[in-house]
């Protein structure tokens, strides 16, 4: 085993200077994962943008839960539950 310690976070330490949504400065935590959003409002806004982008790529509105359940059940029956 090597005597030196790997720094896996060094590459990303300064990659995101601020909130990925609004650009505001983020408080620096001593340990743990680096924050991406300045608060819950920006986190929610980013989520809505991701959902909207996915639905546009799929060519329509988000799937109906009943339809998803029906298709999933059919696939599970065909594959024997695997």
C-alpha positions as CSV (number, residue, x, y, z in Angstrom):
1,X,0.0,0.0,0.0
2,X,1.3,3.5,-0.9
3,X,2.4,5.8,1.9
4,X,0.9,8.9,0.3
5,X,-2.7,9.8,0.5
6,X,-4.9,10.3,-2.5
7,X,-6.7,13.6,-2.8
8,X,-9.8,12.7,-4.8
9,X,-11.5,16.1,-4.2
10,X,-8.6,18.3,-5.4
11,X,-9.9,18.4,-8.9
12,X,-13.3,19.6,-7.9
13,X,-12.3,21.9,-5.1
14,X,-12.6,25.1,-7.1
15,X,-14.6,23.8,-10.1
16,X,-17.9,25.5,-9.0
17,X,-17.3,29.0,-7.7
18,X,-20.9,29.7,-6.8
19,X,-24.5,28.4,-6.9
20,X,-25.1,26.6,-10.2
21,X,-28.4,28.3,-10.6
22,X,-28.0,32.0,-9.5
23,X,-24.2,32.3,-9.2
24,X,-24.3,33.6,-5.6
25,X,-21.3,32.7,-3.4
26,X,-21.5,29.5,-1.4
27,X,-20.4,29.2,2.2
28,X,-17.4,26.9,2.5
29,X,-17.8,23.9,4.7
30,X,-14.8,22.3,6.4
31,X,-15.7,18.8,5.5
32,X,-18.0,16.8,3.3
33,X,-19.4,17.3,-0.1
34,X,-19.3,20.8,-1.7
35,X,-22.6,22.5,-2.0
36,X,-24.1,23.2,-5.4
37,X,-27.0,25.4,-4.5
38,X,-27.2,28.5,-2.2
39,X,-30.6,27.4,-0.8
40,X,-33.8,25.4,-1.2
41,X,-35.2,27.8,-3.8
42,X,-32.3,27.3,-6.2
43,X,-32.3,23.5,-5.6
44,X,-36.0,23.4,-6.5
45,X,-35.5,25.6,-9.5
46,X,-32.7,23.3,-10.8
47,X,-35.0,20.2,-10.2
48,X,-37.8,21.8,-12.2
49,X,-35.3,22.7,-15.0
50,X,-34.1,19.0,-15.1
51,X,-37.6,17.6,-15.2
52,X,-38.7,20.1,-17.9
53,X,-35.6,19.2,-20.0
54,X,-36.3,15.4,-19.7
55,X,-39.9,15.8,-20.7
56,X,-38.9,17.9,-23.8
57,X,-36.3,15.3,-24.8
58,X,-38.9,12.5,-24.5
59,X,-41.2,14.4,-26.8
60,X,-44.1,15.2,-24.5
61,X,-45.5,15.5,-21.0
62,X,-44.3,13.3,-18.2
63,X,-45.6,9.8,-18.2
64,X,-48.9,8.9,-16.6
65,X,-48.2,6.8,-13.4
66,X,-51.0,4.3,-14.3
67,X,-49.5,3.7,-17.7
68,X,-46.0,3.3,-16.3
69,X,-47.4,0.7,-13.8
70,X,-49.2,-1.2,-16.6
71,X,-46.1,-1.3,-18.8
72,X,-43.8,-2.3,-16.0
73,X,-46.2,-5.1,-15.0
74,X,-46.3,-6.4,-18.6
75,X,-42.5,-6.4,-18.8
76,X,-42.1,-8.2,-15.5
77,X,-44.6,-10.9,-16.6
78,X,-42.7,-11.4,-19.9
79,X,-39.3,-11.7,-18.1
80,X,-40.5,-13.8,-15.3
81,X,-39.9,-11.0,-12.7
82,X,-36.2,-10.5,-13.4
